[in-house]
Amino acid sequence: MSSIELIDIAKSWGDATALQSVNLQIEPGSFCVLLGPSGCGKSTTLRILAGLETATRGRVVIDGRDVTALPPAQRGIAMVFQNYALFPHLSVAENIGFGLSVRKTPAAESARRLREVAALLGLDALLDRKPSQLSGGQQQRVALGRALVAQAKVCLMDEPLSNLDAQLRQDMRRELRELQRQLGLTVVYVTHDQTEAMSMADQVVLLNRGRIEQAGLPRTLYARPATTFAARFIGTPAMNLVALEGGRIAGSEVATGHDAAMLGVRPEAITFAPRGIPATVQGLEYLGADLVLRCAIGSQVLLVRTAGGCEAAPGDQVGLHWAPEDSHGFDAAGHRID
């Protein structure tokens, strides 16, 4: 198992800045997810860690060794790309073992590693097939096998599941997580999908405009978002953020007890109560097990996530309630107020 440390990493091209002073510590044997919208710098961070990009400033340290100036082959890492990058004319076995043949690994050692990885990933019966004869999930396993056969202790993954359908993505998330734990790998995983991040990660690193917005346990980012950006990005549906005027919800006389510019509350933390805050149902979205209502209070709108069997219709008058500990205050700059 290997630790990873990024120290004051910055990257720019002329006037364009991709990363600004990124500092990150990743524990050995952990599953770290770099999360954020397109253009936030997560893939650039991964490529600098891999040695595929050179940082404008800063250092990359892997397992206590400064690898900033080393080429990718000398960093002791493996990488799985978004498009799998399989050779169409080679068999599964040849694709998995390609890196070993380039490194001139002895034939007996290569065969042993190939057998172990194929058994681990359930590819034993597919070794003679070409990539065109495989499903998307099987191709993803071959790409993963090519990384694992190198026996690197650090594995970098750049949105490896984005080409799969929803059900297969869910299955592969579980398999990847179990495999990482079984092998003791240190994984750095890039995604824009917060469901992937929350369900797989030991550590979520949320990036925004080239900076780390918040880093920590998935539970921490959900329960105590550090900024309004984190509050909006984490959670489905996203956290409600309503404007306050003098401690009251804008456009109403509802006092919140918060001396803040904005009040945040999760849709699933809101319940119906006969004597609750009066609100009007403006619309709804039926999701089977859940029902998401859009409710207006003054000039502000809150989403309420409740049971799918709830009987509600646009125009209904309802009472809303949430516990004081479920309220989150943010200042005018979007930072959390504790």
BELBELTA-V525495 format. One record per run of one state. SS is the DSSP state (@ for helix, = for strand, . for the rest). FROM is the first residue (numbers start at 1). TO is the last residue. If there is no record, write none. Layout:
SS & FROM & TO
SS & FROM & TO
This chain:
. & 1 & 3
= & 4 & 13
. & 14 & 15
= & 16 & 26
. & 27 & 30
= & 31 & 35
. & 36 & 41
@ & 42 & 50
. & 51 & 56
= & 57 & 62
. & 63 & 64
= & 65 & 66
. & 67 & 71
@ & 72 & 74
. & 75 & 76
= & 77 & 80
. & 81 & 90
= & 91 & 91
@ & 92 & 102
. & 103 & 106
@ & 107 & 121
. & 122 & 123
@ & 124 & 126
. & 127 & 129
= & 130 & 130
@ & 131 & 133
. & 134 & 135
@ & 136 & 148
. & 149 & 153
= & 154 & 158
. & 159 & 165
@ & 166 & 183
. & 184 & 185
= & 186 & 191
. & 192 & 193
@ & 194 & 200
. & 201 & 202
= & 203 & 208
. & 209 & 210
= & 211 & 216
. & 217 & 217
@ & 218 & 223
. & 224 & 226
= & 227 & 227
@ & 228 & 233
. & 234 & 239
= & 240 & 245
. & 246 & 247
= & 248 & 249
. & 250 & 254
= & 255 & 255
. & 256 & 261
= & 262 & 265
. & 266 & 266
@ & 267 & 269
. & 270 & 270
= & 271 & 286
. & 287 & 289
= & 290 & 297
. & 298 & 299
= & 300 & 307
. & 308 & 316
= & 317 & 321
. & 322 & 323
@ & 324 & 326
. & 327 & 327
= & 328 & 330
. & 331 & 334
= & 335 & 337
. & 338 & 338
